[in-house]
Amino acid sequence: MIFQTSKYVLKRVLRDFISIGILFVTPLALITILGLIADGSMDELLGIPMTDSVALSIILAFQLFSGFYTLELIQQDLLKARKWRLMSLPVSLNRYMYSIILVTTTYGGLQSFMISHYTRIVYGVNWGSQLRLILGILIVSFMIQTLYLNIALFLKDIKTMERTATGIGLLSLLLGGVWFQLPDNSVLNFLGTYGNPYSLAQNILLDGMKAQVTFEGLVSMGICVLLGGGLVLASEIKGRKLFR
């Protein structure tokens, strides 16, 4: 049933040209512009060329907001007027929301994977093993989509959902040091390493780019997998209450 309804969800996503423009075309444009500006210097903090650092940060930043695919679909199909149309069909709404997660995780992940290939071809960005790259991107994408799923299920007001999701994304970028480095103390160092989705994703993909396996990367991957699993469990419990 999940795979059957996924075809319908995929058609919906592919028709959302505004989201495609924001989450796929915009990062391509930004990477193109910033890639021309970036010189051959090194990002001393990450230990990779500045061009690679720019590509990594933009891909992860837009991956954070790709959860709006899930947020919009949950709103439109399960929390608004279309809910009653779906309830008239032989489809379990609780299963249908996992069709949404399956599609948005794969679709959002493939968008980032395609952008990474663009940066590799145009600017020579080194992403390391392609298998590690796609696996890392899909793990991150799954965590992000399940997070947004729970935002949609637990917050009833649409404006509150959107503000909360945007706030989480911006806070993650702040803690991840995208705009500026935070003061050096134990609490902020922990939050900047493991305490936000951006840093977790960066730790995972950075290991692949450097062709290494680090403690930070392994812990970050474990956190993403466990967090994603916990969010699925939370959505299952909440979904049964909402859609029974």
N, C-alpha and C positions, 0 to 999 in steps of 0.2 A: 504493500500500500504506500509506504514512504517513497519508494522509487517511482511509482506510478504518478503520484501527485507532484513529484519533483519536476516533471516535465512541464506542468502548468506553472509552477513557481519560476522556472528558468525563463519561460516566455515572458512572464511579467517583468523580470529583472532586465532582460534584453531590450524591452520596450521603454525602459526608464532612461531616456537619453540625457536628462539633466544630471542624474547621478553619475552616469558614465562620463559626462563632460567634466564634472567636478572631481571625481575620484580616479579617473584614468588619464584624461587629456591634460588636466591641470598639472599633475606631477610631471608628466612628460615635458611640458612647456617650462616648468620651473627648473628641472634638471638640465634642460638644454641651455637655459640662460645662465644658471649658476655654474654649469660645467665649463662655459666659455670664460667666466670670470675667474674660476679657481685656477691657481697656478700649480706648479709642480712641487709645492711644499708638502710637508708631512703634517698630519694631525698628531701632535705629540701625545695627546691624551689617549687616543685610541690606537696609535701606532700604525696607522695606515695612511696612504696618500690622501690629500685634501679632497681630490675629486671623488675618491671612493667614499670618503666620509660624508660628503654632500649627498651622494646617491643613496647611501644607507639611511641617512636621517630623513630624507624626503619620502622614501618608500615606506619607512616605518611610521612616519607622521600620518600619511594618508591611509595606511593600514589601520591605524587607530580609529579613524572616522569611517572606515568601510562598514562598521557595525550599523550605520544608518540604513543600509540595505535591509537588515533584519528588523530594525526598529520600524521602518515604514511599512514593511509587509505585515508585521504583527498588528500594527495599528489598523491598517486597511482591511485585512482579511479576518482577524480574530477579535478585534475590540470595537469595531465600528459596524456600520450598516451591513457590510458584506458578510458578517458573521452569521446572520440569519439565513442567508442564501446557502452558505456552506453547511449549515446545520441541517438543511433539507436534503442534503446529499448523503450517500452511504460512506461518509468519510469521518473518521475520528479526528476531531479538532486537536486533540492532544498529540496525535501522530502527525497531523498536518504541520504543526509547528516545527517538527524535526525535519520535515521536507524542506522547510524554509532554511533551517540551519545547515543542512547538507548542501543546498544550492549556494547559499551566501558564503559559506566557508570555502567551497571549491572555487566559486567565481571570484571572490575577493582575493584568494590566494593566487589564482592564475593571472589576475591583473598585475599583482606585484611581481610575479615571475616574469611576465612579458616585459614589464618596465626594466627589470634587472638585465634582461637580454639586450634591451635598447642601450643601456649604459655600458654594457660590456662591449657591444659592437662599435658604438660611437666614441666612447671615451676610454675604452680599455680597462674598465673597472674589473678588478679581480674578485669574483664571488666564490672562488674555490670549487669544491665538488658540487655539481649540479644536483645530485641526489640529496646531499645534506641541505642545500639551499631550498629545494622544494619541500622537503620534509619540515625544515624549520619554519618556512613561511606558512605551511598548512597548520602546524601546531599553534602558531601565533594567531592565525586567522580564526581557528576554532575557538580559542580562548576569547578573542574579541567578540565574535558573533554570539557566543553563549552569554557573555557579560551583557551585551545589549538586549538579548532575549529576556533576561531577568529584569533589566530596567523596565522593559515594556510590560512585563507581567505584574510586577510589584507596584509600579507607579501608575495610578489610574488617569491622571491628567496628562494630556498630550504635551502641553507646554512644559510641564515639569519633567517629563521624560526627555525631551529634547535638550533642556537646560542641564539636566543631570549628566546626560551623555556627553554634551559639549564640555561641561566642567571637568569630567573625568579625563577627557582627551587633552585638554589644555593643561591640567594639573600634571598629567603624565609627562608632557613635553617639558614643563617647568622642572620637575624633579629629575628628568633625564638629562638636564643641562643643555638642552637644544639652544636656548637663547643666551644663557650665561651660566657660568659655574657657580654653584651654591656654596655658602660658607663651609669650611672644613670642620665638621664635628661628627661624632659617631652616629647620631640619629639621622641626620641628613645624608650621611654617607651610605647608611643601610637603605634608606628610602630611595636614594639615587642608584642603588645597585639592584635591589630585589623588591622594592616597595611600589613599583608602578609598571604597567604593561609595556611602556616604551623601553625601559631599561632591560626588562626581562627579554624582550624580543631582540634588542641590540646585543645582549650577551650571547644569545644563541647564534645569530647570524655572523657575529664578529669572529666566533670560533671557526666557522666555516671559511670565512674570508682569509683567515690566517693559517688555515690547514692545521689546526691544533685542537686539543681537548683540554679545557680548563675547568677548575672547580666551579667558577662562576657560571660557565656555560651549562654544565651538567645540572647544577642546582636550579638554574633558571628554567631549563627544559622540564625538570621535575615539577617545579611550581606551576608552570603553564598547564601541564597535563593534569595534575591534581586539581588545580583551580577549575579547569574546563570540566572535569568530571564532576566536581562538586556543584558547579553551576547547572549542569545537566540534571543532576538529582534535585536541586532546588526548583528548577523549572518544571520537572515532572510532578512534584508535589503540588506546586502552585497551579499548574495547568489542569490537574484533575479537579481542583476546587472550582476553577473558573469555567471549565468547559464540560462539566458533567451534565 
